[in-house]
Each structure stands twice: as C-alpha cells, then as structure tokens.
Amino acid sequence: MTESVCPVCGESLAGIEFVCTDFYVSGEKFPVLLCPGCGFRMTGSAPDAENIGRYYQSEEYVSHSNTRQGLVNQLYHAVRQYMLGRKYRMISRHSGLPTGAILDIGAGTGYFLKMMNGKGWDTTGVEVSEQAREFAETQLGLSLLPEEQGWVFPDASFDVITLWHVLEHLPGPGTYWEAFNRQIKPGGTLFIALPNPASYDAGYYRDYWAAWDVPRHLWHFMPGNIIRMAENHGFYLHGICRLPFDAFYVSMLSEKYRKSTFPVMRGMAVGMASWLISLLSKKKCSSLVYIFKI
C-alpha cells in the first residue's frame, strides 16, 4: 500500500525523508514519506490488508499477546493498571457523563473495556486480532467484535468512541472518520491516542524511534495534522492530554533497537528528559490523547 497524495491536505508526497527498520518482527526496511504542505508523514511500501497480518505475528506484540516476557513488557503491565484509571477519569471529565455507551476500536486484550464495564458503562469493543479476542473472552469474559462487524452499528449509537494507539494502524483513515461522525451521538466525545513525531524522544532517536513501528504504523500524525484531519470531517478539538509514561516505554524500546548497553537505564534517562520537556510544552509529549467533539 503506497499513497501518493497526503490524506490530510491533499498535496503530493515529496518522497522519502528517511528509512526505518521493522525491529519488532521482520527486520525489513520501509521508507517514511513526507508531505511538503503540512509535514504529515506516512509509511511507504506498506503491505496491503491481505499481507499485513504477518507483521503482527510476534509473542512480543504486547497489546495482542498480553506477554510479560522481558523487563520492558513487565514495566508495560505495571504502568497499565494506573493508566486504566487515568483513562477512566479522562473520559468522565471530558464527556461529562457518569456512564453511557462506549465503543473502543482496537480493544486489544480488553482490559480497558473490562474496567469501563465495571464502572457501569455499556461497552462495545472491536478487535482485529483473533488471538486478542480469544484472550478477552476466555480470561475477561468479554465478547469483542472482529473488524468486519465493527462498522454496522445504527447511527448515533455511542456517547464516547475511543482509539488508544489505533488510528495509526488503520488503512484509509478518511473512511473511519466518516464512521465516527455517523456513529457518535450529537455532543459525543472522540478520544484518539497517538504517538507524537514532534516529541523530544522522536527527535532524539530519529529512525530508531520505536513509535515509528513500521510497517504496522501507517500514518505518523503530528498535533497539527490530526487536528486538521478531524476538522475536515466535522469534529473540533476539545482538549489534549499527555500520556506521560509512553516516553519511558518508547525510549527503552528504542535503546534496545540501537543495541545499547544498559538499555533500560539509558531509556529511562531519555524518557525522563522527554517527560520534563512535555511539562513545559504539552505538544512535545511522546504520546498525546486528542479529545474531539462533534
């Protein structure tokens, strides 16, 4: 899959800015293309929908496998429990609702929806990975929908729609925005978490930055890009929240990819620098949650 036109502003993509390696699964290299009009980046030469699946086939792909192998993944799980509560508080504050109907797209192994269900929300989840859906059903008692069933809901079905590091994986993002617009209730709230190529750690690691995650990440949104795309589809920005721990996780993975000595310690140091910088400039945070209203 290779696009020649920017999906944000419509300009022709200028060409290759740099080349990234898929450190997670294949070891293959993929170009990152740059739009000269708005600075949007996308992964070039990405596999099509029929072939992308093999790039997710790794026991280390933590959001699908729930693996605890390795120190970095253990830290991921330790932080996740805290972040579940933070996400709940974020949704309550910005939606203004104590409960409601929520759709989580890319639900992974289902921990977020399980927590929201326990808070009294009517939950629906969509997940492309059969392995993750099986885990959610057998371990958490959740029935997640496969992707092909995830876009057939009646109009105005949900008070809240969430995508936690998912939009960057979805081919043809404009199509999904149309679905968000149709399925969310008037006054509803859309939460989209994305890695931030404008962050300190992205600039520090350059092509080793783990959050490029090629070819699984097809799109690389800076704050201005995602806000403009949302406005193109009838949404307006309600707020932006930081995901402060992502800088540490991403930096440790990036050090691992660089084959650094003491990758955890080095990654923690870079992650701390990124976190401190994001206190002064929110849009320099490694990952951001964009909150949109319609």
Wavefront OBJ file of the C-alpha trace (Angstrom):
o trace
v 0.000 0.000 0.000
v 1.555 3.289 -1.105
v -0.307 6.601 -1.235
v 0.901 9.412 -3.484
v -1.357 12.121 -2.024
v -1.413 13.363 1.562
v -4.681 12.316 3.287
v -4.543 15.452 5.461
v -4.045 18.313 2.980
v -4.218 16.651 -0.451
v -0.734 17.628 -1.640
v 1.562 15.197 -3.401
v 4.011 13.495 -1.070
v 7.533 14.767 -1.709
v 9.381 11.492 -1.323
v 11.445 9.630 1.231
v 12.505 11.564 4.334
v 14.344 8.602 5.895
v 14.166 4.813 6.120
v 13.093 2.845 9.205
v 13.637 -0.798 10.116
v 10.941 -3.127 11.406
v 12.858 -4.152 14.524
v 9.880 -5.983 16.006
v 9.175 -8.788 13.533
v 10.719 -8.879 10.075
v 13.890 -6.784 10.025
v 12.673 -5.289 6.730
v 13.165 -1.614 5.899
v 10.384 0.830 4.994
v 10.597 4.455 3.846
v 8.893 7.261 5.728
v 7.375 9.737 3.269
v 6.917 13.459 3.955
v 4.224 15.870 2.804
v 5.770 19.267 1.966
v 2.441 21.002 2.528
v 1.594 20.086 6.122
v 4.508 17.978 7.385
v 2.434 14.810 7.606
v 4.389 11.558 7.389
v 3.305 8.111 6.280
v 4.919 4.715 5.814
v 5.727 3.962 2.206
v 5.659 0.497 0.597
v 3.446 -0.786 3.419
v 1.811 -4.212 2.900
v -1.836 -4.341 1.886
v -4.592 -5.667 4.152
v -4.081 -9.249 2.966
v -0.388 -9.278 3.865
v -0.062 -7.008 6.890
v -1.078 -9.759 9.341
v 2.315 -11.448 9.438
v 3.907 -8.247 10.744
v 1.838 -8.612 13.912
v 2.795 -12.258 14.477
v 5.105 -11.905 17.447
v 4.705 -13.020 21.047
v 6.316 -9.699 21.946
v 3.480 -7.677 20.430
v 2.154 -6.864 23.868
v -1.257 -5.353 23.044
v -2.283 -8.573 21.258
v -0.477 -11.292 23.185
v -0.528 -9.972 26.786
v 3.046 -11.211 27.094
v 5.098 -10.438 30.201
v 8.378 -11.643 28.757
v 11.273 -9.248 29.289
v 11.718 -6.318 31.645
v 10.252 -3.739 29.243
v 6.985 -5.680 28.886
v 6.823 -6.212 32.648
v 7.092 -2.472 33.123
v 4.376 -2.002 30.496
v 1.974 -4.122 32.557
v 2.890 -2.386 35.805
v 2.063 1.005 34.312
v -1.078 -0.194 32.510
v -3.143 -0.565 35.670
v -2.507 3.028 36.658
v -3.261 4.235 33.138
v -6.608 2.426 33.056
v -7.765 4.562 35.936
v -6.358 7.681 34.304
v -8.261 6.944 31.093
v -11.493 6.468 33.029
v -11.059 9.815 34.769
v -10.222 11.470 31.453
v -13.380 10.108 29.841
v -15.597 11.083 32.777
v -14.195 14.619 32.868
v -14.302 15.408 29.166
v -17.503 13.585 28.241
v -19.308 14.994 31.285
v -21.061 11.641 31.751
v -21.033 9.280 34.751
v -21.981 6.385 32.441
v -23.032 5.878 28.845
v -22.428 3.816 25.734
v -18.782 3.482 24.689
v -17.153 1.930 21.614
v -13.480 1.004 21.859
v -11.871 0.425 18.468
v -8.776 -1.764 18.602
v -9.671 -3.096 22.014
v -6.636 -5.397 22.248
v -6.966 -7.918 25.061
v -9.896 -5.996 26.559
v -8.596 -4.644 29.865
v -9.830 -1.104 29.219
v -13.364 -2.219 28.358
v -13.425 -4.569 31.346
v -12.622 -1.652 33.614
v -15.239 0.610 31.963
v -17.839 -2.137 32.233
v -17.112 -2.318 35.937
v -17.787 1.417 36.174
v -21.284 0.930 34.749
v -20.664 1.788 31.092
v -22.368 -0.085 28.250
v -19.300 -1.344 26.402
v -18.671 -2.484 22.827
v -15.248 -3.446 21.508
v -13.797 -4.115 18.066
v -10.506 -6.003 17.662
v -8.884 -7.352 14.501
v -6.661 -9.913 16.258
v -8.316 -13.295 16.793
v -5.722 -14.096 19.481
v -6.598 -10.952 21.428
v -10.344 -11.601 21.099
v -9.906 -15.144 22.409
v -7.952 -13.847 25.404
v -10.644 -11.243 26.157
v -13.356 -13.907 26.044
v -11.596 -16.661 27.997
v -9.801 -14.511 30.574
v -12.071 -11.469 30.967
v -15.483 -12.698 29.814
v -15.727 -10.074 27.063
v -17.081 -10.660 23.560
v -15.168 -8.416 21.177
v -16.288 -7.997 17.588
v -13.997 -8.724 14.637
v -13.304 -5.730 12.423
v -15.735 -6.714 9.676
v -18.617 -6.475 12.187
v -17.399 -3.280 13.775
v -18.953 -0.715 11.439
v -22.571 -1.835 11.232
v -23.982 -0.010 14.256
v -27.002 2.265 13.916
v -26.359 5.984 13.624
v -25.753 7.883 16.888
v -25.135 4.702 18.898
v -22.341 5.882 21.209
v -21.684 8.666 23.683
v -17.936 8.009 23.527
v -15.642 6.402 20.949
v -12.035 5.612 21.871
v -8.967 4.635 19.864
v -5.933 4.049 22.075
v -2.983 3.953 19.657
v -5.124 2.509 16.864
v -5.761 5.151 14.174
v -2.139 4.950 13.016
v -2.766 1.272 12.112
v -5.937 1.760 10.057
v -5.788 1.912 6.237
v -7.737 4.724 4.599
v -8.285 6.894 7.704
v -10.857 9.109 5.958
v -13.293 6.196 5.793
v -13.060 5.687 9.536
v -13.654 9.365 10.267
v -16.888 9.125 8.315
v -17.900 6.189 10.536
v -17.006 8.121 13.711
v -19.144 11.011 12.529
v -22.104 8.728 11.857
v -21.938 6.527 14.943
v -21.278 9.089 17.656
v -24.203 10.859 19.295
v -24.649 14.636 18.938
v -22.402 16.194 21.553
v -20.484 12.923 21.897
v -16.757 12.680 22.512
v -13.999 11.034 20.482
v -10.699 10.143 22.186
v -7.714 9.358 19.943
v -4.307 8.471 21.409
v -1.351 8.732 19.034
v 2.444 8.681 19.173
v 3.875 12.125 18.533
v 6.667 12.534 15.946
v 7.109 16.114 17.220
v 8.211 14.820 20.635
v 11.656 15.150 22.153
v 12.281 11.393 22.102
v 11.292 11.145 18.417
v 13.886 13.780 17.530
v 16.494 12.160 19.757
v 16.172 8.639 18.318
v 15.347 9.637 14.735
v 14.945 6.428 12.652
v 15.438 4.243 15.761
v 12.405 5.766 17.481
v 10.307 2.746 18.444
v 6.993 4.536 17.858
v 7.552 4.700 14.096
v 6.779 0.957 14.378
v 6.841 0.393 10.617
v 5.000 -1.121 8.814
v 2.296 -1.558 11.459
v 2.018 2.218 11.875
v 0.872 3.503 8.505
v 0.406 7.161 9.498
v 2.529 9.443 11.686
v 0.421 12.355 12.947
v 1.882 15.469 14.487
v -0.610 17.570 16.522
v -1.461 19.927 13.663
v -2.064 17.002 11.287
v -4.618 15.164 13.404
v -6.456 18.360 14.350
v -6.743 19.343 10.686
v -7.965 15.873 9.686
v -10.605 15.961 12.420
v -11.825 19.379 11.304
v -12.045 18.098 7.724
v -14.615 15.570 8.989
v -16.767 17.806 11.165
v -15.043 17.470 14.556
v -13.461 20.203 16.660
v -10.691 19.945 19.233
v -11.983 19.919 22.797
v -8.675 19.250 24.546
v -5.308 17.484 24.567
v -3.954 15.250 27.355
v -0.492 13.782 27.807
v 0.302 10.091 28.163
v 3.427 10.681 30.256
v 4.650 7.115 30.715
v 4.867 6.399 26.988
v 8.139 8.331 26.722
v 9.817 5.855 29.077
v 8.463 2.730 27.359
v 9.249 4.017 23.859
v 12.720 5.187 24.862
v 13.621 1.841 26.419
v 12.494 0.029 23.267
v 14.439 2.496 21.133
v 17.607 1.836 23.149
v 17.019 -1.888 22.693
v 16.776 -1.373 18.935
v 20.045 0.581 18.997
v 21.622 -2.377 20.824
v 22.728 -0.035 23.583
v 24.416 -1.240 26.721
v 22.080 -0.829 29.719
v 19.043 -0.025 27.505
v 16.629 0.260 30.431
v 18.767 2.813 32.277
v 19.520 4.802 29.129
v 15.889 4.690 28.063
v 14.741 5.859 31.481
v 17.098 8.834 31.241
v 15.847 9.878 27.793
v 12.272 9.220 28.852
v 12.738 11.471 31.878
v 14.128 14.246 29.682
v 11.169 13.899 27.320
v 8.715 13.913 30.227
v 10.220 17.064 31.732
v 10.157 18.864 28.389
v 6.500 17.897 27.931
v 5.669 19.648 31.217
v 6.737 22.897 29.583
v 5.287 22.112 26.151
v 2.463 19.564 26.063
v 2.826 19.067 22.317
v 6.365 17.730 22.896
v 5.000 14.703 24.790
v 5.848 11.267 23.358
v 2.149 10.344 23.107
v -0.940 12.532 23.233
v -4.658 11.958 23.597
v -6.675 14.241 21.336
v -10.239 14.860 22.508
v -12.732 15.854 19.837
v -16.385 16.850 19.910
v -18.928 16.997 17.153
l 1 2 3 4 5 6 7 8 9 10 11 12 13 14 15 16 17 18 19 20 21 22 23 24 25 26 27 28 29 30 31 32 33 34 35 36 37 38 39 40 41 42 43 44 45 46 47 48 49 50 51 52 53 54 55 56 57 58 59 60 61 62 63 64 65 66 67 68 69 70 71 72 73 74 75 76 77 78 79 80 81 82 83 84 85 86 87 88 89 90 91 92 93 94 95 96 97 98 99 100 101 102 103 104 105 106 107 108 109 110 111 112 113 114 115 116 117 118 119 120 121 122 123 124 125 126 127 128 129 130 131 132 133 134 135 136 137 138 139 140 141 142 143 144 145 146 147 148 149 150 151 152 153 154 155 156 157 158 159 160 161 162 163 164 165 166 167 168 169 170 171 172 173 174 175 176 177 178 179 180 181 182 183 184 185 186 187 188 189 190 191 192 193 194 195 196 197 198 199 200 201 202 203 204 205 206 207 208 209 210 211 212 213 214 215 216 217 218 219 220 221 222 223 224 225 226 227 228 229 230 231 232 233 234 235 236 237 238 239 240 241 242 243 244 245 246 247 248 249 250 251 252 253 254 255 256 257 258 259 260 261 262 263 264 265 266 267 268 269 270 271 272 273 274 275 276 277 278 279 280 281 282 283 284 285 286 287 288 289 290 291 292 293 294
